[in-house]
Amino acid sequence: MKLFRKVFLYVSFGLFVLAAGILLVLLWEVQQKSLSAACQYETEEIHLLADAIRENLRDEGIAAVSDAVKRAVLVNQFRMAFGRRAILWEEGREVYNATPYVLDKDRLDLLRKNAQVPIGEAYVLKPQAAAGKKLLVFYRQEAGIGVPGYGFAVFQDVSGIYLQTKQLFLKGMGIACVMLVLVGAALYVGIYRAFLPLCALKQAAGQMAGGMYEARVPITGRDEIADVTKSFNQMAEKVQKHLAALEETGTRQRQLLGSLAHELKTPLTAVIGNAQLLLAVPLTTENRTKALSHILAEGKRLARLSEKMLDLVGLYENEGCGIRKREMEIL
C-alpha cells in the first residue's frame, strides 16, 4: 500500500474515532441532563400530589371514621392522584399496586438509608430496565399525606429519553460519515499533493540507478520533504562529480598507458634487433661488443622507464599528494 494512502487511512480513522467520541460525550451529557430534569420535575410533582392528597383528606374529615373507611378513602385519593404508575404501602404492607411491577420495600428502605436521604424526601433509584422499558423509581418512606405509616413508590417511564439519545446518536453518526466523506476527499487530495515530492524523489533515484546521473528534483516548499530533496540534489551532484573525476582519471590512465607503450616500443625494438643480429650473423669481437653495449643501454633505458611508470602510478593513487608547492625566497 502506498505511504500516502496509509497516512490517509490513519488520519481518517482518527477523525472518525474523535468524532464518535465527542458525539458520545455530548449525548451522554444531554441524556444525564434530561434524566436530571425528569427527576427534578417528577420530585416536585410528587410533593405537589402528596400535598393535594393531604388537603383532600383534611377537607373530607376522615379522622373520625373507621380505619377501613379511612384506608379506602386514602387509597382512592392516591389512585386518583397517581393513577396506574404507583405503589402504596401501609406499615410495610402493600395496599395498592396498579402497576405490573413488584418492589421490595425493605430493599428500598436499605438503599434510601445508604444514600442518606431524609425520610420525608423522595429517594430516586437509577434507571431500571423492566419489560423493555427504562424506569425511574421515586420512593418515599413517609408519604407525607397527613396519615402516618404510609409510603409509596412512583414509576416514571424515561424510555423516550434513551430512545431519543439513540436516534440522535444514529443521526449524528450519519452526519459524521457524510462529513467524513467530504473532508476525506479533500484530505486525500491534500495528502497526495504533499507526497508528490517523495514520488519525484523516487523517480529521480530510479533514473540515477539507470545511469542518468544528471537527474534532479525541483525543491518546493520549506518543509522537511524540501530539506530531503535538497540533500538528495546535493548527493546527486557529488555523485556526478565523482563519476566525472573517475572518468577523467581513466582517460588519463589510458593516455599514460598509450604513451608508455610507445616509449617502451623503441628500446625493445633495439634490444630485439641486436639480439637477432648476434644470433644470426657472425660478428667480429668489436661489433659484438657494440651490439651488447647497445642492448645494455636500451635495457637500462627500459629500467628507467619502469621506475618512472611506478612513480606516476603512485602519484595517481595518492591524487598528486607527492608534489607539494610552497613559496620560497631566491637569493
Secondary structure, DSSP 8 states (H G I E B T S, - for coil): --HHHHHHHHHHHHHHHHHHHHHHHHHHHHHHHHHHHHHHHHHHHHHHHHHHHHHHHHHHTGGGS-HHHHHHHHHHHHHHHHTTSEEEEETTEEEEE-SS----HHHHHHHHHHTT--TTS-EE---EEETTEEEEEEEESS--SSSTTEEEEEEEE-HHHHHHHHHHHHHHHHHHHHHHHHHHHHHHHHHHHHTHHHHHHHHHHHHHHTT-TT------SSSHHHHHHHHHHHHHHHHHHHHHHHHHHHHHHHHHHHHHHHHHHHHHHHHHHHHHHHHHS---HHHHHHHHHHHHHHHHHHHHHHHHHHHHHHHHHTTTTT---------
